[in-house]
Amino acid sequence: MQKIFYNSSLPRSGATLLQNILAQNNDIYAPSMGALTEIIVSAKNEFLMNLQYQHPSQEQILKKAFTSFCKEGLKAYAANITNKPYYVDKNFSWGYFYDYLVQINNEAPKIIFMVRDLRDIFASFEKNYRNDFLKINSHIDWNELKNTTMEKRIVEWSTKPPLALNLERLKEIINWGNDSKMLFIKYEEFCISPESEIKRIYDFLKIPYFLHDFKSVKKTTIENDMLHFASHKIKSKVSVNETKAEEIIGKEACNWIYKNHLWYFKKFNYAIC
């Protein structure tokens, strides 16, 4: 029976790299960012709208029918994409919908969550912004003086999707205690010791281990960089990741990020610069 797993990592935290490494295993299908989460959540929202028109006596029957619909839908979606025994769906939102997946499948989902020093995530956003000359004007409004400085862009990313949305959802995951039910991987530690970290993933997923090649990683996923406003190039060789946050966005911005997201730095044990 095919098993579905979930990659629910923060943006710019190595999720694409992980998918391509996992894809070296011929038993694993690890695609690019998909819309399966949105399909399931949209179905839930439509169902709840429909439920309000139903007689209360039908509520439990309809809820049971709907959860079965979602469960079989997840299975059919994965099975029609690949016949490989393991399917790892990548979407930033899966972690937030942990309890929803429990209700659908009547079992705990296996969710991998990659994180990274938040200063380096912001720096990666800024680096992509500067390197994206052909699209750069679409993010600036000179009349409203919107995103016209690095400081403004950092504030924007800290208050708007995709980063702010997923940080808020991560905070809720922690508030609800669901973080203890997921596997968190620090990008920096993965780059230092990829084999030990990938073994943690296999142990968590409870599937047979595969000997991966971390010195020659081929990119097999295709992301829509126009949609995500970012380059999804990956390292061909997993190596130590040296922080360049201060070099890119400066010490003052790094300190601002640290002070305004202190909960994150404490939770994942990232030190101040």
N, C-alpha and C positions, 0 to 999 in steps of 0.2 A: 504494500500500500504506500502510495506517495505521501511524503510528509512535507508540510509547509512550515518554513521558519521565516523570521522577520528581521530585517536590518533597519533599525530606527535610530539613525545617528544624527548628530548635529551637522548643519551645513559646514563644509570646509574642514571636516574632521577625519577624513580618510575613508569614508564609506565606499567611494568608488574604487579606491585601491583594494579594499577588502573584498569587494564583489569580484574583482578580476583575479585575485589570488584564489578565492574559493572556487572560481570557475575552472581552475586548473584540474580540479577533481572531476573526472568524467561522470561521476554520479550526482554532481551538483549543478543545478541551473541557477545562475546568479545574474539576473538582468540589470539593466539600468533602472533609473527611477520610474516607477509605474503609477498607475491611477487606481489600483485595486482598492486602496483605502477609501478614496473618494467615492468609488462605486458602492461600497458596502455602507458607508456613512450616509450617502445620499438616499440609499434604499431605506435606511432606518428612519430618516427624516420624513420621507414620503409615507412610510408605514404609520408613523405617529400621527401625521395629519389625517390619514384615512381612519385611524382607530377612533378618533373623536366622534365620528359619525356612526359608529357601531354601538349596538346595545351592550351595556356592561356585562351581561351574562356571557358574551362571546369573547371577552378580552383575553382570558387565559388560553383559550383555544387558538385565537389568532396569533398571540405571542409565540406559542409553541410552533405554529405553522411558519411564522416569519423567521424564527431562529433556525429552523430546519432549512428554509429557503436559502438563508445566508451561508449556512454550513456547506450545503451541497453546491452553492454557487462558488464559494472559495475553491472547493475541490475541483469542480468542473473547469474553472478558469485556469488553474495551474496545469491540470491534466491535458488540456487542449493546447497549451503552449509547449509543453515538453513531456516526454515520457521518462525523464530521469527521475530516480527515486526521491531526490531532495530538491525542493524549490525554495530559494531564499529571496523573498520579495523585499525590495528596498523602497522605503518611504519614510520621511521624517516623522510622520504622525503615528506610526504603529504603537509606540510606547504609551502615548496618551490614551489609546483605545484598548489598553490591556484588559480591563474588566469587560468590555464589550466582546472581545475575542473569547474570553472565558465563557460568557453566556452563550455565544454562538456554538462553540465547539465542546462545551462542557468539560474542558480541560485547560490546564495552564499553557499558554502559548510560549514558545521559545523566542525571546526577543534579544537581539544583540544591539548594544547601544555604544557607539564610539563617541568619545569626547576628546577635547583638545584644549590646551591653554587658550582661554577666551581672547587674550590679547593677540595671539597668533591668528585666531579666526577673523577678528576685525582687520588685522593687517592683511590677511589674504583677500578679504573683500576689497580693501583699498588698493591692493596691488592689481587685482583684476580690473578695477575701475580705471586705473591709470593706463593699463595696457590695452584697454578696449576703446581705442581712439574713434573707431567708426560708429560706436554706439554711445559715446560719452555724452553727447548733447541731449540724448533722450532722458538723461537723469538730472539735467540741470535746467533750472528755470531762472534765467537772469532777471526777468521782470519781478519775480517774487523772491529773488535771491535764495532760491532753494538749492541745497546741496552744492553751493558754490565754493565751499571750503572743506578741507578734510575734517575739521572739528564738527561741522554741520552734518557731514556724511556719517560720522561715527554716531552722533546722536540719532540720526535717522535710522540707522541699522539697529540701534538698541531699542527702538520704539516701534518698528514696523516689520512686517513679514519680509523675508522668511525667518531671519535670525531671531527677532524678538518673540515671534509667535512660538517658535520651538523652544526657546528658553523658558517662556511662561509655562508651556506644557511640561517641560522637564521639571520645573519647580512643583507643579501639581502632582506629577508622578511621585516625587519625593514626599510631598505633603500627605499623599494617600498611602504611602508605605509600599508602593509597587516597585520602587527601585530595588528592593531586596530580592525581587522575583526575576530580575533581568540580569544579563551579563554586561557589565560596563567594561569597555576596553579603552585605555588612554592611548591616544595616537602616538604620543612620544615613546611610551613603553613598547608599543607594537613595533616601532621603527628600530628600537634598540635590541629587542629580543623577539623577533617575529615568530620563531618556531615555538617558543614557550607560550606566547599569546595565542597562536593558532591552535595549539593543543588544548588550551583552556576553552576555546570555542567548540572544538570537537567533543570535549568532555561534557560541556554544557548541553550540546545538542544530542549527545548520546548516540553518535554515529561512528562507524569505523574510521580510524585515522588514515589520512592520505599524506604522503611525503611531498610537500610543496617545494617549488623552486623559487626562492626569494631573490635570487640574483638575476633572474630573467623573467620579468612579469610582462606578459603581453596583454594589451588592452583589447578586450573583446566586446565591452559594452559601448553603446552609442548614446550619449546624452544630448539633449537639446540645449546647447549653450546659449542660444538666443532667448530661450524661455527663462533659464535660471540665472542669466547675467553672470556667467562665470566660466572659466576654462576647466574642463574635467580631464586635463592631461594627468597622467599618473607617472610615478617613478617606475622605470624599468627594473631598477634594483632597489630593494628595501634597505635603507641606510639610516644612520642616526639623523634625527631631525633637529637641526640647530635653530633656535628661535631668532627671528629677524624682526620681531615686533617693534622694538625701539628704533631700529634702523629705518623702518618703513613709516611708522606713525609717531614716533618720538616718545620720550619718557613721560611727558605730561599727559598725553592721551592714554598711555598704558596705565598710569596711576588712576586716571578717571575711570577707566574700564574696571580696574580692580575694586575701587571704592564703591562703584555703583552695582557691582555684581558679586559682592562679598560672599554671599551664600554659596555661589558656584565654586569659588576658589577654596572655600573651607570644605565643601562637600568632596571635592576631587583632589584636595591637597596640592593645590598649585600655589607656589610661594610668590610673594611680592618681588618685583624686579629689584 
